[in-house]
Amino acid sequence: MNKLFILILITLPFIANAQVVSDAKLWTGISISKKVNDFEFSFSEDLRFDENMTHIDKVFSELGAEYKIVKGFYVGANYRLSKDNDYETSNHAIRHRIDIAFTYKHKYENFRFSFRTKFQTKNALPTENSPTFSRNKLAIKYKLENNFTPFISYEFYYQFNEEKIINRTRFSLGSSYKINKKNALKFFYMYENKFNVRNLKHNHIYGISYSFKL
């Protein structure tokens, strides 16, 4: 009995770890934006890698618009067309995603605070859970005098399925670098935690993107 108890204690951590999937990912992208009065229009192309940055996970194009309602309050909408990797069929699936976001932004000296709530849905396979989410994100930026603006953010996903649960969180740390008035770079690290799913999943995501203002 004692030997069995000791064996369980030894093997339990390995059993628990076997149920957790961990991966390193790389997100890259390029975007163009244009302000027209109280509107800002944007278009981006993104390429994302998974399996320790050795395999293309998805490629997508996204078109968006944001409108300034009053000072500090914004509403926006985006449409995404993506080609996602399907591991079960070793093929790729075409996905359409639409989201509507409401954002509040506030400046205090060199600090930039923002809170965004987003409602997102996309087409999904019959075997998948509900693809509709509420995403809530809090971000803090600090503008330095050397064109760097470091930031930190936290986001959680609320899924509208039978259980109605929070099943994903994202913690990000990074910075943007203003090359000049129209060009900028952004780089970040994100820790993504997926839970309340069949297999727990932890992702270490590294990102770099380039943006251009017309």
C-alpha positions in Angstrom: 0.0 0.0 0.0 2.8 2.4 0.9 4.6 1.5 -2.3 1.5 2.2 -4.3 1.1 5.6 -2.6 4.7 6.5 -3.4 4.3 5.4 -7.0 1.2 7.7 -7.4 3.1 10.6 -5.9 6.0 10.1 -8.3 3.9 9.7 -11.5 1.2 12.3 -10.8 3.2 15.3 -11.9 4.1 13.6 -15.1 0.5 12.8 -15.8 -0.6 16.4 -15.1 2.1 17.8 -17.3 1.2 15.5 -20.1 -2.2 17.1 -20.3 -0.7 20.6 -20.7 0.4 21.7 -24.2 3.0 24.4 -24.4 4.3 26.1 -27.6 6.4 29.0 -28.7 4.9 31.2 -31.5 5.9 34.1 -33.7 3.4 36.7 -34.9 4.5 39.1 -37.7 2.5 41.8 -39.5 2.4 45.0 -41.5 -0.4 47.5 -41.4 -1.5 50.7 -43.1 -3.8 53.3 -41.6 -5.4 56.6 -42.6 -7.3 59.2 -40.6 -10.3 61.0 -42.2 -11.9 63.5 -39.8 -13.1 61.4 -36.8 -12.6 58.1 -38.7 -9.5 56.0 -38.9 -9.3 53.2 -41.5 -6.8 50.4 -41.4 -5.7 47.4 -43.4 -3.2 44.7 -42.2 -1.5 41.5 -43.4 -0.3 39.0 -40.8 1.7 35.8 -40.8 1.8 33.6 -37.7 4.0 30.7 -36.8 3.5 27.9 -34.3 5.2 24.6 -33.3 8.2 26.5 -31.9 8.1 29.0 -34.7 8.8 26.3 -37.4 5.3 26.0 -39.0 2.8 28.5 -40.5 -0.3 28.5 -38.3 -2.3 31.1 -40.1 -2.3 33.9 -42.7 -4.9 36.6 -42.6 -5.9 40.0 -44.0 -7.9 42.4 -41.8 -9.9 45.5 -42.7 -11.0 47.9 -40.0 -12.5 51.3 -39.1 -12.7 53.2 -35.9 -14.9 56.2 -35.1 -14.3 58.8 -32.4 -17.7 59.3 -30.7 -16.6 62.0 -28.2 -13.2 62.7 -26.6 -11.9 59.5 -25.2 -14.6 57.2 -26.5 -14.3 55.2 -29.7 -16.3 52.5 -31.6 -14.8 50.2 -34.2 -15.4 47.3 -36.4 -13.1 44.8 -38.2 -13.4 42.0 -40.8 -10.8 39.3 -41.0 -10.3 36.7 -43.8 -7.9 34.0 -42.6 -6.4 30.8 -43.8 -6.0 28.6 -40.7 -4.0 25.4 -40.4 -6.2 22.3 -39.8 -4.1 19.7 -38.0 -6.7 17.0 -38.2 -6.9 17.0 -42.0 -3.4 18.4 -42.7 -5.1 21.1 -44.7 -6.1 24.7 -44.3 -9.6 26.2 -43.5 -10.9 29.5 -44.7 -12.3 31.5 -41.8 -14.3 34.8 -41.7 -14.3 36.8 -38.5 -16.2 40.0 -37.6 -15.8 42.0 -34.4 -17.2 45.2 -32.9 -15.2 47.1 -30.2 -15.8 49.9 -27.8 -12.8 51.6 -26.4 -12.1 54.3 -23.8 -8.7 56.1 -23.9 -7.3 58.5 -21.3 -4.0 60.5 -21.2 -2.3 61.5 -17.9 1.1 63.2 -18.4 3.2 60.6 -20.2 0.8 57.7 -19.4 -1.8 56.4 -21.9 -4.6 54.2 -20.4 -7.1 52.3 -22.5 -9.9 49.8 -21.9 -11.4 47.9 -24.8 -14.4 45.5 -24.8 -14.9 43.6 -28.0 -17.6 41.2 -29.3 -16.2 38.7 -31.8 -17.6 35.9 -33.9 -16.4 33.7 -36.8 -17.5 30.7 -38.8 -16.5 27.4 -37.2 -16.5 23.7 -37.9 -19.6 21.7 -36.7 -17.4 19.9 -34.1 -16.1 23.2 -32.5 -17.6 25.1 -29.6 -19.3 28.4 -30.1 -17.0 30.8 -31.9 -18.5 33.9 -30.2 -16.5 35.7 -27.6 -16.5 38.8 -25.4 -12.9 40.1 -25.1 -11.9 42.6 -22.5 -8.5 44.3 -22.5 -6.8 46.8 -20.2 -3.5 48.4 -21.4 -1.1 51.0 -20.0 1.5 52.8 -22.1 4.3 55.2 -21.1 5.7 57.6 -23.7 9.4 58.1 -23.4 11.4 61.0 -24.9 13.5 58.6 -27.1 10.6 57.5 -29.4 10.0 54.3 -27.4 6.6 53.7 -25.8 6.7 50.6 -23.6 3.3 49.0 -22.7 1.8 46.3 -20.6 -1.7 44.8 -21.1 -4.0 42.1 -19.8 -6.9 40.5 -21.7 -9.5 37.8 -21.0 -11.9 35.9 -23.2 -15.5 35.1 -22.2 -17.0 32.4 -24.5 -20.7 32.3 -25.2 -21.3 28.5 -25.2 -23.3 26.2 -23.0 -21.0 26.7 -20.0 -20.5 30.5 -20.6 -17.0 30.6 -19.3 -13.7 32.5 -19.3 -11.3 30.2 -21.1 -8.4 32.3 -22.2 -6.2 35.1 -20.8 -3.3 37.0 -22.3 -0.6 39.0 -20.6 1.6 41.2 -22.8 4.7 43.2 -22.3 6.4 45.2 -25.1 7.1 48.5 -26.7 6.5 50.5 -29.9 9.3 52.5 -31.6 8.4 55.6 -33.6 10.8 55.7 -36.6 9.3 59.0 -37.8 5.9 60.6 -38.1 4.5 57.9 -40.4 6.5 54.8 -39.6 6.7 52.7 -36.4 7.7 49.3 -35.2 6.2 47.2 -32.4 7.6 44.3 -30.6 6.2 42.3 -27.6 6.1 39.1 -25.6 2.7 37.6 -24.7 1.9 34.7 -22.3 -1.3 33.1 -23.4 -3.1 30.7 -21.0 -6.0 28.6 -22.3 -8.1 26.7 -19.7 -11.5 25.2 -19.2 -10.7 23.2 -22.4 -9.9 19.6 -23.0 -6.1 20.1 -22.9 -4.7 23.1 -21.0 -2.5 25.2 -23.2 0.2 27.7 -22.5 1.7 29.7 -25.4 4.8 31.9 -25.3 4.2 34.4 -28.2 6.8 36.7 -29.6 5.7 39.5 -32.0 7.0 42.1 -34.3 5.0 44.4 -36.6 5.5 47.4 -38.8 2.9 50.2 -39.3 2.6 53.0 -41.8 0.3 56.0 -41.6 -0.9 57.6 -44.8 
